[in-house]
Amino acid sequence: MTNQLAILLGAAIVIGLGVDWQYFDWANTIFLTRKLVDLIEWMQFWR
């Protein structure tokens, strides 16, 4: 991964979080975080 690509991806994530905060009051981030926690717990079951 080049530095330019890393900066671009980082900026896209920051912009996405900013849009979610400004327009959706963190609803999408909270939803995705909860689903990620569920996935991690499910994966631990198989370990």
PLY file of the C-alpha trace (Angstrom):
ply
format ascii 1.0
element vertex 47
property float x
property float y
property float z
element edge 46
property int vertex1
property int vertex2
end_header
0.00 0.00 0.00
1.41 3.32 -1.01
1.34 6.41 1.18
-1.05 8.15 -1.20
-3.52 5.26 -1.04
-3.29 5.09 2.76
-4.01 8.82 3.04
-6.94 8.49 0.63
-8.47 5.59 2.58
-7.92 7.36 5.89
-9.56 10.51 4.58
-12.53 8.49 3.27
-13.03 6.91 6.69
-12.80 10.26 8.47
-15.22 11.86 6.01
-17.63 8.94 6.39
-17.55 9.26 10.18
-18.06 13.01 9.89
-21.09 12.57 7.64
-22.53 9.95 10.00
-22.04 12.28 12.95
-23.45 15.36 11.25
-26.49 13.91 9.48
-27.33 10.62 11.22
-26.27 11.24 14.86
-23.90 8.24 14.90
-26.73 5.77 14.10
-24.81 3.95 11.36
-21.56 3.77 13.31
-23.31 2.38 16.39
-25.16 -0.19 14.26
-21.97 -1.35 12.54
-20.06 -1.47 15.84
-22.73 -3.65 17.43
-22.72 -5.99 14.44
-18.92 -6.19 14.56
-19.03 -7.11 18.25
-21.59 -9.82 17.48
-19.35 -11.15 14.70
-16.31 -11.22 16.99
-18.27 -13.09 19.67
-19.55 -15.55 17.07
-16.02 -16.14 15.77
-14.78 -16.79 19.32
-17.33 -19.60 19.58
-15.51 -21.48 16.82
-12.09 -21.04 18.42
0 1
1 2
2 3
3 4
4 5
5 6
6 7
7 8
8 9
9 10
10 11
11 12
12 13
13 14
14 15
15 16
16 17
17 18
18 19
19 20
20 21
21 22
22 23
23 24
24 25
25 26
26 27
27 28
28 29
29 30
30 31
31 32
32 33
33 34
34 35
35 36
36 37
37 38
38 39
39 40
40 41
41 42
42 43
43 44
44 45
45 46
